[in-house]
């Protein structure tokens, strides 16, 4: 039997398994909600199934011959392929099962049962492949087991990169699953052919473990359960570290994009693969050496945890590299290299520990190896849950790393005590002391960890003055951290600028503040949605943030209830710090906060609303795209009452023109009667309704005169309050023309999550996109219930005040059509045409027409001469 070919097949199998994990976790996240409890359930069931497969298969593979074991492996891989081929028809949001499955509350025990029913069959089969391949290759010795585990893990390291960078953005989730299934089918066919060849040449005989090391000396007497307990402990420590280090890498190096998570996972798996391969180079000879190797590996993990105080320096070291290039490819390669280098020692040690333990097994063989890996995977499940749900939230990120290091040194001490009798007492006494002393280390600088320097390095370093200032000083100028919490999904922090303002960040990325631009972004959706709806009484808000949007909704005179769904519990405390701007909205009895994924809640709750406002984080943040897809908007439409209004926030930065067209086109596919609003600070809103909008300006003036609303708008610099109309840029037909031919973002093709992170955060990109938006014309006049020239003129003036020149042009053009002899309208229209837009011929025509009706108009004649000479004077 050609073992190299079997190793290659097992590597390909590992790659497919990680691709499935990426795709299936996304699908089940849509079904059960991306609320962390649901996501953790997916991961726990996935890994638990693998552990069950490891344990169960090990019991019946021992009597099998090599060829029979390989045939079993082929059958298992074929079964995984079959399940994977069916998975789009079971998991995907287009599945007929989706409506029923997505209506299950994410915290219900039924959610765990559904997750188990969907994931346990394929994951148990995946777990069973290891004992089968171990039996087929007689790979129960540490040396062969290390090689086998290494190639499988190496394939696993390729899986997330292939899925994130090529397959999902290229062909979508459905075809990604089908491609991986096809590869699994190839593995099954080739494995079967190798098994048939092995049987035909007479090697179909029962196997026995080969190249087992001869025992060298005796380890301390130990129960046969000890290796399995140590395997479980190392799994808990390793996966606990992975969870905590992923949070740390997202904070300091990669940010929270889908690419960031992919390269972190891949780098970690590469280290595990290297560690496993090193067991082939240095296989432990007997149980004593096995325990000694395990002790050394876990000691490395402890030493790694002692570097915690220095992690705050990472952004300072790398910011000049990030700011020095706008190339996504180069930045990604740099980040991957950095993360691999940083995690290499720990991940290699973790990969070394498990196969090394195989040397301590009394009865090596596929059953014992299956149990060993089962215990390791079960420990990994516990480590994942304990770290995510307990440690990070109770003691914070830095203390979590030290606590995991403490667990590692205790494991190391146990291993050393088992290997060396004379060191038993000193090791067991010293380990708790070493674990405790680590907590006396200084804590990393919270200000640096929460600065998010990876997010806007170009903007921070573009200024010549900033380039000459120490980075730590620049970070201190961003304000002091007054609140910090490691939550279920992210690190949440609030900075204070010496009492002059506040900034709220998630994983270092700003998500709200008290500056003018953010206040506009937070309050405008509430006011605009309430104005378009005739008499709103109930509102739904996706995302709490600073609480300002909820406060804006609560200001409306007819609102009786505001339901806010927030995914991260730590954000609720943030709103308490912004009480001055959000009017202490959390104490308003009409406002209710629900912890869940907003999309999942809308799917599970049958309630309907007059207003739904969706204000999630940016598209380049992993997972946010689920609140920007056509399927999400279709769900929103079902939850709107007749005459209801939907408002979607969209970023106007870190997007290409194609991305913007796609984001708009996706909303328009469900809400064709939409209007587009944007302000000069870089944010926009699409407001959709079930029927065409016709603006009743008299009614708007009356409602905008309501004192709390009028006062709030005045605080935003919008006075008179009807000047809010200046932010209305495009009507339905304008949007239709702008987004014509755009690619629709769907659950299966969530391409915006993959394209937006590729756009650098540079001012030139933001200015270019803003220029495209402002120069898009000709625009249609806005639909007015009662059309009058003065109202058109008013709309044009408000548009000019907001920097919306194209809209001003359309309104003044229509005003002049309604009142062609108006001198004031004609002069202002000519000013817009020539001085603002450079439309010489149009301005000449307007002024000549004015002079024909008013021959003695000296101002018009002077203006015309200036236009003819090509002299522009923008005031």
C-alpha positions in Angstrom: 0.0 0.0 0.0 1.4 3.5 -1.0 1.2 5.3 2.4 2.1 8.6 0.8 -1.1 8.5 -1.3 -3.2 7.8 1.8 -1.5 10.6 3.6 -2.4 12.9 0.7 -6.0 11.8 0.8 -6.2 12.4 4.5 -4.8 15.9 4.0 -7.5 16.6 1.4 -10.1 15.3 3.8 -8.9 17.7 6.5 -9.2 20.6 4.0 -12.7 19.6 3.2 -13.7 19.3 6.9 -12.6 22.9 7.6 -14.5 24.1 4.5 -17.6 22.4 5.7 -17.1 24.0 9.1 -17.0 27.4 7.6 -20.0 26.9 5.4 -22.2 25.0 7.8 -21.5 27.3 10.7 -22.7 30.3 8.5 -25.8 28.4 7.5 -26.7 27.3 11.0 -25.9 30.8 12.2 -28.7 32.1 9.9 -31.0 29.4 11.3 -30.3 29.7 15.0 -29.0 33.3 15.0 -25.5 34.5 15.3 -26.1 35.3 18.9 -23.0 33.8 20.6 -25.0 31.1 22.4 -26.1 29.8 19.1 -22.7 30.0 17.5 -21.1 28.3 20.4 -23.7 25.6 20.2 -22.7 25.0 16.5 -19.0 24.8 17.4 -19.6 22.5 20.4 -21.9 20.1 18.5 -19.4 20.1 15.6 -16.5 19.2 17.8 -18.6 16.9 20.0 -19.6 14.9 17.0 -15.9 14.5 16.0 -15.1 13.3 19.5 -18.0 10.7 19.4 -16.8 9.5 16.0 -13.2 9.1 17.3 -14.4 7.1 20.3 -17.0 4.9 18.6 -15.1 4.0 15.5 -12.0 3.0 17.5 -13.9 0.1 19.1 -14.7 -1.7 15.9 -11.6 -0.9 13.7 -9.1 -3.0 15.7 -9.9 -6.4 14.1 -9.9 -5.0 10.5 -7.1 -5.7 8.0 -5.4 -2.8 6.3 -7.5 -3.1 3.2 -10.7 -3.5 5.1 -9.9 -0.5 7.3 -9.2 1.5 4.1 -12.4 0.3 2.6 -14.2 1.5 5.8 -12.4 4.8 5.4 -13.6 5.1 1.8 -17.1 4.4 2.9 -16.9 7.1 5.6 -15.6 9.7 3.2 -18.3 8.8 0.7 -20.9 9.2 3.5 -19.5 12.7 4.3 -19.6 13.6 0.7 -23.2 12.5 0.4 -24.3 14.5 3.4 -22.4 17.5 2.1 -24.2 17.2 -1.3 -27.5 17.3 0.6 -26.5 20.1 3.0 -27.6 23.0 0.8 -31.1 21.5 0.7 -31.1 21.2 4.5 -29.1 24.1 5.9 -29.4 27.0 3.4 -31.9 29.8 3.8 -33.4 28.7 0.4 -34.2 25.3 2.0 -37.8 24.5 2.5 -36.9 23.6 6.1 -35.5 27.1 6.8 -38.7 28.9 7.8 -39.5 26.3 10.4 -35.9 26.0 11.7 -35.3 29.7 11.9 -38.4 30.3 14.0 -36.7 28.4 16.9 -35.5 30.7 19.7 -31.7 30.7 19.9 -31.7 30.1 23.6 -34.3 27.3 23.5 -33.1 23.7 24.3 -34.8 22.8 21.0 -32.1 24.8 19.2 -29.4 22.5 20.6 -31.5 19.5 19.5 -31.9 20.8 16.0 -28.2 21.6 15.8 -27.4 18.1 17.0 -29.7 16.5 14.5 -28.2 18.4 11.6 -24.5 18.3 12.6 -23.9 15.1 14.6 -24.3 12.6 11.7 -21.7 14.1 9.4 -19.3 15.1 12.2 -19.5 11.6 13.8 -18.6 10.2 10.4 -15.7 12.7 10.1 -14.5 11.7 13.6 -14.6 8.0 12.7 -12.2 8.5 9.8 -9.3 8.9 12.1 -9.4 5.5 13.8 -10.0 3.9 10.4 -7.0 5.5 8.8 -4.9 4.8 11.9 -5.8 1.1 11.5 -5.2 1.1 7.8 -1.7 2.6 8.2 -0.8 0.9 11.5 -0.2 4.5 12.6 -0.8 4.2 16.4 2.8 4.8 17.2 3.7 8.5 18.1 5.9 8.8 15.0 3.3 7.7 12.5 0.4 9.2 14.4 2.3 12.5 14.4 2.7 12.4 10.6 -0.9 11.5 10.1 -2.2 14.2 12.4 0.2 16.7 10.7 -0.9 16.1 7.2 -4.6 16.2 8.2 -4.1 19.4 10.1 -2.1 20.9 7.2 -5.0 20.3 4.9 -7.3 21.8 7.6 -5.1 25.0 7.6 -5.6 25.4 3.8 -9.4 25.0 4.2 -10.3 28.3 5.8 -8.0 30.2 3.4 -9.5 28.5 0.3 -13.0 29.1 1.5 -12.6 32.8 2.5 -10.3 34.0 -0.3 -11.5 32.0 -3.3 -14.5 29.7 -3.0 -17.2 31.6 -1.1 -16.6 35.0 -2.8 -16.2 33.2 -6.1 -19.0 30.7 -6.3 -21.1 31.2 -3.1 -21.8 29.0 -0.1 -23.9 26.4 -2.0 -21.3 25.7 -4.6 -18.5 25.8 -2.1 -20.2 23.0 -0.2 -20.7 21.1 -3.4 -17.1 21.5 -4.5 -15.9 20.2 -1.1 -18.3 17.3 -1.4 -16.9 16.5 -4.8 -13.4 16.5 -3.4 -14.6 14.2 -0.6 -16.1 11.9 -3.2 -12.7 11.8 -5.0 -11.0 10.9 -1.7 -13.5 8.1 -1.2 -13.0 6.7 -4.8 -9.2 6.8 -4.6 -9.1 5.3 -1.1 -11.3 2.4 -2.4 -9.0 1.8 -5.3 -5.9 1.8 -3.0 -7.7 -0.7 -0.7 -8.6 -3.0 -3.7 -5.0 -2.9 -4.9 -3.7 -3.8 -1.4 -6.1 -6.7 -1.2 -5.2 -8.0 -4.6 -1.5 -8.2 -3.8 -2.1 -10.3 -0.7 -1.7 -7.6 2.0 -5.3 -7.9 3.3 -4.2 -9.3 6.7 -4.9 -8.1 10.2 -2.6 -5.2 11.1 -0.4 -4.7 14.1 1.1 -1.5 15.3 4.4 -1.0 13.5 7.6 0.8 14.6 6.5 1.0 18.2 9.3 2.3 20.4 10.7 -0.1 23.0 10.0 1.2 26.5 13.0 3.0 28.0 12.8 2.9 31.8 9.6 3.0 33.8 7.4 5.9 34.3 5.7 6.4 37.6 2.9 3.9 38.0 -0.2 5.5 36.5 -3.7 4.6 35.7 -4.4 3.8 32.1 -6.8 6.7 32.2 -4.1 9.2 32.8 -3.2 9.8 29.1 -6.8 10.4 28.3 -7.2 12.9 31.1 -4.0 14.7 29.9 -5.2 14.7 26.4 -8.5 16.3 27.5 -6.6 18.9 29.5 -4.3 19.8 26.6 -7.3 20.1 24.3 -9.0 22.5 26.7 -5.9 24.6 27.1 -5.2 24.7 23.3 -8.7 25.7 22.2 -9.1 28.1 25.1 -5.9 29.8 23.9 -7.2 29.8 20.4 -10.4 31.6 21.4 -8.5 34.2 23.5 -5.7 34.7 21.0 -8.3 35.2 18.2 -9.8 38.0 20.2 -6.3 39.4 20.8 -5.3 39.2 17.1 -8.5 40.8 16.0 -7.9 43.6 18.4 -4.3 44.3 17.5 -3.5 43.0 14.0 -6.3 41.9 11.6 -9.5 43.5 12.7 -12.8 41.6 12.5 -13.1 40.9 8.8 -13.8 37.4 7.4 -10.2 37.4 6.1 -8.8 38.2 9.5 -10.6 35.2 11.1 -9.5 32.9 8.3 -5.8 33.7 8.5 -5.8 33.5 12.3 -7.4 30.0 12.2 -5.1 28.9 9.4 -1.9 30.2 11.2 -3.0 28.3 14.3 -3.6 25.1 12.4 -0.2 25.4 10.6 1.5 25.5 14.0 -0.4 22.4 15.1 0.6 20.6 11.9 4.3 21.5 12.5 4.1 20.3 16.1 2.6 17.0 15.0 5.2 16.5 12.4 8.0 17.1 14.9 6.8 14.0 16.7 7.9 12.1 13.7 11.4 13.6 14.0 11.6 13.2 17.8 9.2 10.3 18.7 9.0 9.6 22.4 10.4 6.2 23.3 8.1 4.8 25.9 5.7 6.3 28.4 8.4 8.2 30.4 9.6 10.1 27.3 5.9 10.6 26.3 5.1 12.3 29.5 8.3 14.2 29.4 7.5 15.5 25.9 4.0 16.4 27.0 5.4 18.3 30.0 7.8 20.2 27.8 5.1 21.1 25.3 2.7 22.4 28.0 5.6 24.4 29.6 6.0 26.2 26.3 2.3 27.1 26.4 2.9 28.6 29.9 5.9 30.5 28.8 3.9 31.9 25.9 1.3 33.2 28.3 4.0 35.2 30.1 4.3 37.4 27.0 0.8 38.9 27.7 2.1 42.3 29.0 3.9 42.9 25.7 1.0 42.3 23.3 0.0 46.0 23.4 3.1 46.9 21.5 2.0 45.0 18.4 0.0 47.8 16.8 2.8 50.3 17.4 5.3 48.0 15.7 3.1 47.4 12.6 1.2 50.7 12.0 3.9 52.1 9.7 3.8 48.9 7.6 0.0 49.1 7.4 0.1 52.8 6.6 2.8 52.3 4.0 0.7 50.2 1.6 -2.8 50.3 0.2 -2.5 46.8 -1.3 -4.9 44.4 0.3 -2.8 41.4 -0.9 0.5 42.8 0.7 -1.3 43.7 3.9 -2.9 40.3 4.2 0.4 38.5 3.5 2.1 40.6 6.1 -0.6 40.0 8.7 -0.5 36.2 8.0 3.3 36.1 8.3 3.1 38.1 11.6 0.4 36.0 13.1 2.1 32.7 12.1 5.3 33.9 13.7 3.6 35.1 16.9 1.6 31.9 17.4 4.2 29.4 16.1 5.8 28.4 19.3 2.6 27.9 21.2 0.7 26.2 18.4 3.6 24.0 17.6 3.8 22.9 21.2 0.1 22.2 21.3 0.4 20.1 18.1 3.3 18.2 19.6 1.6 17.3 22.9 -1.3 15.2 21.6 0.5 12.6 19.3 3.4 12.5 21.8 0.9 11.2 24.4 0.3 8.2 22.2 3.6 6.8 23.4 2.1 6.5 26.9 -0.8 4.2 25.9 -0.6 0.8 27.4 -2.4 -0.9 24.5 -1.6 1.2 21.4 -3.9 0.6 18.5 -6.8 2.3 16.7 -9.3 1.9 19.7 -6.9 3.6 22.1 -5.9 6.3 19.6 -9.6 6.9 18.9 -10.3 7.4 22.6 -7.2 9.6 23.0 -8.4 12.0 20.2 -12.0 11.8 21.5 -10.9 13.0 25.0 -8.7 15.7 23.4 -11.7 16.9 21.3 -14.1 16.8 24.3 -11.6 18.8 26.3 -11.4 21.3 23.4 -15.2 21.7 23.5 -15.0 22.4 27.3 -12.1 24.8 26.8 -13.9 26.7 24.0 -17.1 27.1 26.1 -15.3 28.0 29.3 -13.1 30.6 27.7 -15.9 32.2 25.6 -18.6 32.1 28.2 -16.8 32.4 31.5 -13.1 33.4 31.5 -13.2 36.3 29.0 -16.3 37.8 30.5 -15.3 37.3 34.2 -11.6 38.2 34.2 -10.9 39.8 30.8 -8.6 39.0 28.0 -5.2 39.4 29.6 -6.1 37.5 32.7 -7.7 34.8 30.6 -4.4 34.2 28.8 -2.6 34.0 32.1 -5.3 31.6 33.5 -4.9 29.3 30.5 -1.1 29.5 31.0 -1.7 28.5 34.6 -3.6 25.5 33.4 -0.8 24.7 31.0 1.9 24.7 33.8 -0.3 22.5 36.0 -0.6 20.0 33.2 3.2 20.3 32.6 3.8 19.5 36.3 1.6 16.4 36.2 3.4 15.2 33.1 6.8 15.8 34.7 5.7 14.0 37.9 4.7 11.0 35.9 7.9 11.0 33.9 10.4 11.6 36.8 9.6 10.2 40.2 12.3 12.3 41.8 10.8 15.5 40.4 7.2 14.7 41.5 7.0 16.6 44.7 9.0 19.7 43.5 7.0 19.9 40.3 3.6 19.6 42.0 4.6 22.2 44.6 6.2 24.7 42.1 3.5 24.6 39.5 0.8 26.4 41.6 3.4 29.0 42.6 4.5 29.7 39.1 0.8 29.9 38.0 0.0 32.4 40.7 3.2 34.5 40.2 2.2 35.1 36.5 -0.8 37.2 37.7 1.7 39.7 39.3 2.9 40.7 35.8 1.9 44.2 34.6 -1.2 44.4 32.5 -1.0 45.5 28.9 -1.9 49.1 28.1 -5.7 49.1 27.6 -5.6 52.3 25.6 -3.3 50.7 23.0 -5.2 47.4 22.8 -8.5 49.3 22.1 -7.0 51.9 19.7 -7.8 49.9 16.6 -4.7 51.1 14.8 -5.2 48.4 12.2 -8.4 50.1 11.2 -7.4 53.5 9.9 -3.6 53.5 9.8 -3.5 55.7 6.6 -5.7 58.4 8.1 -3.7 58.5 11.4 -0.4 58.6 9.6 -1.3 60.8 6.7 -0.7 64.0 8.6 3.0 65.1 8.5 2.6 66.2 12.1 1.4 62.8 13.2 4.3 61.1 11.5 6.7 62.9 13.7 4.8 62.1 16.9 5.3 58.9 19.0 2.4 56.5 18.3 1.7 56.1 22.0 1.2 59.8 22.2 -1.2 59.7 19.3 -3.2 57.0 21.0 -3.3 58.9 24.2 -4.8 61.8 22.3 -7.7 59.6 21.4 -8.8 59.7 25.0 -8.7 57.6 28.1 -10.5 54.2 28.3 -13.3 54.6 30.9 -15.1 51.4 30.2 -13.8 48.1 28.9 -15.5 44.7 28.7 -14.7 41.5 26.9 -18.2 40.3 25.9 -19.5 37.3 24.3 -18.8 38.4 20.8 -16.1 41.2 21.0 -14.1 43.6 23.2 -16.2 46.7 23.9 -14.7 50.0 25.1 -15.6 53.6 25.7 -13.1 56.5 25.5 -13.4 59.9 27.0 -11.8 63.0 25.6 -11.3 64.8 28.9 -15.0 65.3 29.4 -15.4 66.8 25.9 -16.7 63.8 24.1 -17.0 60.0 24.0 -16.1 57.3 21.5 -17.5 53.7 21.6 -15.5 50.9 19.9 -15.9 47.2 19.2 -12.7 45.3 18.8 -10.9 48.7 18.4 -13.1 49.8 15.5 -15.1 53.0 16.3 -18.9 52.3 16.2 -20.3 55.5 17.6 -19.3 58.8 19.3 -20.6 62.2 20.4 -19.1 63.9 17.4 -21.3 65.7 14.9 -21.1 63.2 12.1 -22.0 60.2 14.3 -24.9 62.1 16.0 -26.3 62.8 12.5 -25.9 59.1 11.6 -27.7 58.0 14.8 -30.6 60.4 15.0 -31.5 60.9 11.3 -32.8 57.4 10.7 -35.2 57.8 13.6 -36.5 61.2 12.5 -36.7 60.3 8.8 -38.5 57.0 9.2 -41.0 58.6 11.6 -41.7 61.4 9.2 -42.4 59.1 6.2 -44.7 57.0 8.3 -48.1 58.7 8.8 -48.5 57.8 12.5 -45.9 55.3 13.8 -46.7 53.6 17.1 -44.2 50.7 17.2 -40.6 50.5 16.2 -37.9 47.9 15.9 -34.2 48.7 16.0 -31.4 46.3 15.0 -28.5 47.3 17.2 -28.3 49.5 20.4 -24.9 51.0 20.1 -24.8 54.4 21.9 -28.6 54.4 22.3 -29.0 57.5 20.3 -31.1 56.0 17.5 -33.4 54.4 20.1 -33.6 57.9 21.8 -34.5 59.4 18.4 -37.4 56.9 18.0 -38.6 57.5 21.5 -38.8 61.3 20.8 -41.5 60.8 18.3 -44.9 61.9 19.7 -46.9 58.8 18.6 -44.4 56.1 19.4 -45.7 53.7 22.1 -43.0 51.0 22.0 -39.4 50.7 20.8 -38.0 47.1 20.6 -34.2 47.1 20.4 -32.4 43.8 19.6 -28.7 43.8 20.5 -26.3 40.9 20.0 -23.6 41.9 22.5 -24.6 42.2 26.2 -21.6 44.4 26.9 -23.0 47.1 24.6 -25.9 47.7 27.0 -23.5 49.3 29.5 -22.2 51.5 26.7 -25.5 53.3 26.3 -25.4 54.3 30.0 -22.2 56.3 29.3 -24.0 58.2 26.5 -26.9 59.3 28.7 -26.4 63.0 27.9 -27.0 62.4 24.2 -29.5 59.6 24.4 -31.7 61.1 27.1 -31.1 58.1 29.4 -33.1 56.1 26.9 -32.6 52.8 28.9 -34.9 54.2 31.6 -37.7 54.8 29.2 -40.4 52.3 29.8 -41.4 52.2 26.1 -37.9 51.0 25.2 -37.2 47.2 25.6 -33.8 45.6 25.1 -33.6 42.0 23.8 -30.4 40.0 23.6 -30.4 38.2 20.3 -29.3 38.3 16.7 -31.7 40.9 15.1 -32.3 38.8 12.0 -33.0 35.7 14.0 -35.4 37.6 16.3 -37.4 38.9 13.3 -37.6 35.4 12.0 -38.7 33.8 15.2 -41.0 36.6 16.5 -44.3 37.1 14.6 -44.7 40.7 15.7 -45.1 43.5 13.2 -43.9 47.1 13.4 -44.6 50.5 11.9 -40.9 51.3 11.7 -37.8 49.0 11.3 -34.4 50.6 11.5 -31.4 48.4 10.7 -28.2 50.0 11.9 -25.6 47.2 12.2 -21.8 47.6 12.1 -19.9 48.0 8.8 -20.1 45.5 6.0 -16.4 44.7 6.3 -17.0 43.2 9.8 -17.5 39.5 9.6 -21.1 38.4 10.0 -22.7 41.8 9.4 -23.5 41.0 5.8 -26.4 38.9 7.1 -28.2 42.2 7.7 -27.6 43.4 4.2 -28.9 40.5 2.0 -32.0 40.2 -0.1 -33.4 37.5 2.2 -33.0 39.7 5.2 -34.9 42.5 3.5 -37.7 40.1 2.5 -38.0 39.1 6.2 -38.1 42.8 7.2 -40.9 43.4 4.6 -42.9 40.6 6.2 -42.6 42.3 9.6 -43.7 45.7 8.5 -47.3 46.8 9.0 -49.2 48.2 6.0 -47.7 51.6 5.4 -44.6 50.7 7.4 -41.2 52.2 6.8 -37.8 50.5 6.7 -34.5 52.3 7.1 -31.1 50.7 6.3 -27.8 52.4 7.2 -25.0 52.1 4.6 -21.4 53.2 5.0 -20.0 55.6 2.3 -16.4 54.6 2.9 -14.3 51.4 2.4 -16.6 50.6 -0.5 -16.1 50.6 -4.3 -18.7 52.2 -6.6 -19.8 48.6 -7.5 -20.2 47.8 -3.8 -22.4 50.8 -3.3 -24.5 50.0 -6.3 -24.9 46.4 -5.1 -25.9 47.5 -1.5 -28.5 49.9 -2.9 -29.7 47.5 -5.6 -30.2 44.7 -3.0 -32.6 46.9 -1.0 -34.3 48.1 -4.1 -34.9 44.5 -5.2 -37.3 44.2 -2.2 -38.3 47.9 -1.7 -38.6 49.4 -5.1 -40.2 52.6 -3.7 -37.1 53.7 -1.8 -35.5 57.0 -1.3 -31.8 57.6 -0.6 -30.5 60.1 2.0 -26.9 60.9 2.7 -24.9 63.5 4.7 -21.6 65.1 4.1 -19.9 63.2 7.0 -19.8 59.8 5.2 -23.0 57.9 5.9 -26.2 57.2 4.0 -29.6 55.7 4.5 -32.1 53.9 2.2 -35.7 54.3 3.3 -38.1 51.8 1.8 -41.9 51.7 1.9 -44.6 49.4 0.4 -46.0 52.2 -1.8 -44.6 55.3 -3.5 -43.6 58.2 -1.2 -45.3 61.5 -1.8 -43.9 64.3 0.4 -46.5 66.4 2.1 -44.4 69.4 3.1 -47.2 71.1 5.1 -47.6 67.9 7.2 -43.9 67.5 7.6 -43.6 71.1 8.9 -46.3 70.5 11.4 -44.7 67.3 12.7 -41.3 68.7 12.7 -42.5 71.5 14.9 -43.0 69.1 17.8 -40.8 70.6 20.5 -38.6 67.6 21.4 -38.0 66.7 17.7 -37.3 70.3 16.8 -34.9 70.7 19.7 -33.1 67.5 18.9 -32.7 68.6 15.2 -31.4 72.0 16.3 -28.7 70.3 18.4 -27.7 68.6 15.2 -27.4 72.0 13.4 -30.6 71.4 11.4 -32.7 74.6 11.6 -35.3 75.2 10.6 -36.3 71.5 11.2 -37.6 71.1 7.6 -34.0 71.6 6.5 -33.6 67.9 7.2 -35.0 67.5 3.6 -31.7 68.7 2.4 -30.3 65.1 3.0 -32.8 63.6 0.6 -30.6 62.8 -2.4 -32.3 60.3 -4.8 -35.8 59.2 -5.4 -36.9 55.7 -6.5 -36.2 56.2 -10.3 -32.8 57.7 -9.5 -31.9 54.7 -7.3 -33.1 52.4 -10.0 -30.9 54.0 -12.6 -27.8 54.2 -10.3 -28.1 50.5 -9.3 -28.9 49.2 -12.8 -27.1 46.0 -13.4 -25.7 45.8 -9.9 -25.0 42.4 -8.3 -27.5 41.5 -5.6 -26.1 40.4 -2.3 -27.8 37.2 -1.1 -27.4 34.7 1.7 -25.7 32.3 -0.8 -23.6 35.0 -2.4 -22.8 37.4 0.5 -20.1 39.0 -1.7 -20.1 42.4 0.1 -18.5 40.9 3.1 -15.6 39.8 0.9 -15.2 42.9 -1.3 -15.5 45.7 1.2 -12.4 44.6 3.4 -10.3 44.8 0.2 -10.8 48.6 0.0 -8.3 50.5 2.1 -9.4 53.1 4.7 -7.9 56.1 2.9 -9.3 59.5 2.4 -9.0 59.4 -1.3 -11.4 56.4 -1.5 -14.0 58.1 0.7 -13.7 61.4 -1.3 -13.9 59.5 -4.7 -17.1 57.7 -3.6 -18.6 60.9 -2.3 -17.8 62.6 -5.6 -19.5 59.8 -7.5 -22.6 60.2 -5.4 -22.8 63.9 -5.6 -22.1 64.1 -9.4 -24.7 61.4 -10.3 -27.3 63.2 -12.5 -29.7 64.1 -14.0 -32.0 63.5 -11.1 -35.7 63.5 -11.1 -37.6 66.1 -8.9 -38.7 64.7 -5.6 -42.4 63.6 -5.5 -44.5 66.3 -3.8 -48.1 65.8 -2.8 -48.8 69.5 -3.6 -46.3 70.9 -6.1 -45.4 74.6 -5.9 -42.4 76.5 -7.2 -41.5 78.0 -3.7 -41.5 74.5 -2.2 -39.2 73.3 -5.0 -36.9 76.3 -4.4 -36.9 75.5 -0.7 -35.9 71.9 -1.4 -33.1 73.2 -3.6 -31.8 75.6 -0.9 -31.8 72.9 1.8 -30.0 70.5 -0.6 -27.3 73.2 -1.2 -27.0 73.6 2.6 -26.2 69.9 2.8 -23.7 70.0 0.0 -26.1 68.0 -2.3 -25.6 69.9 -5.5 -27.2 67.4 -7.9 -30.4 67.5 -5.9 -30.4 71.3 -5.8 -30.0 71.3 -9.6 -33.0 69.1 -10.1 -35.2 71.0 -7.7 -34.3 74.4 -9.1 -34.8 73.2 -12.6 -38.3 72.0 -11.7 -39.0 75.3 -9.9 -38.0 77.3 -12.9 -40.3 75.1 -15.1 -43.2 75.9 -12.7 -42.3 79.7 -12.5 -40.2 80.5 -15.6 -40.4 84.3 -15.0 -38.9 84.2 -11.5 -35.7 86.2 -11.5 -34.6 84.8 -8.1 -35.0 81.2 -9.2 -33.3 81.8 -12.5 -30.3 83.5 -11.0 -29.8 80.8 -8.4 -30.3 78.1 -11.0 -27.6 79.7 -13.2 -25.3 79.9 -10.2 -25.7 76.2 -9.6 -25.2 75.4 -13.3 -22.1 77.4 -13.8 -20.3 78.2 -10.5 -21.0 74.8 -8.9 -21.3 72.4 -11.8 -19.4 74.2 -14.6 -22.3 73.7 -17.1 -21.5 76.7 -19.3 -24.1 76.2 -22.1 -26.9 75.5 -19.6 -26.1 78.7 -17.6 -26.0 80.8 -20.7 -29.4 79.5 -21.8 -30.9 80.2 -18.4 -29.5 83.8 -18.2 -30.4 84.6 -21.8 -34.0 83.5 -21.1 -34.1 85.6 -18.0 -32.8 88.7 -20.0 -35.4 88.2 -22.7 -38.2 88.5 -20.0 -36.2 91.1 -18.0 -34.1 93.1 -20.5 -32.9 95.7 -18.0 -31.6 93.2 -15.4 -28.0 94.3 -14.9 -27.1 91.5 -12.5 -28.2 88.9 -15.0 -26.3 90.7 -17.8 -23.1 90.9 -15.7 -23.5 87.2 -14.7 -23.9 86.2 -18.4 -20.7 88.1 -19.4 -18.7 86.3 -16.7 -20.0 83.0 -17.9 -19.1 83.8 -21.5 -15.5 84.7 -20.4 -15.3 81.4 -18.5 -14.9 83.1 -15.1 -16.2 81.0 -12.2 -16.7 82.4 -8.7 -17.9 80.1 -6.1 -19.1 81.9 -2.9 
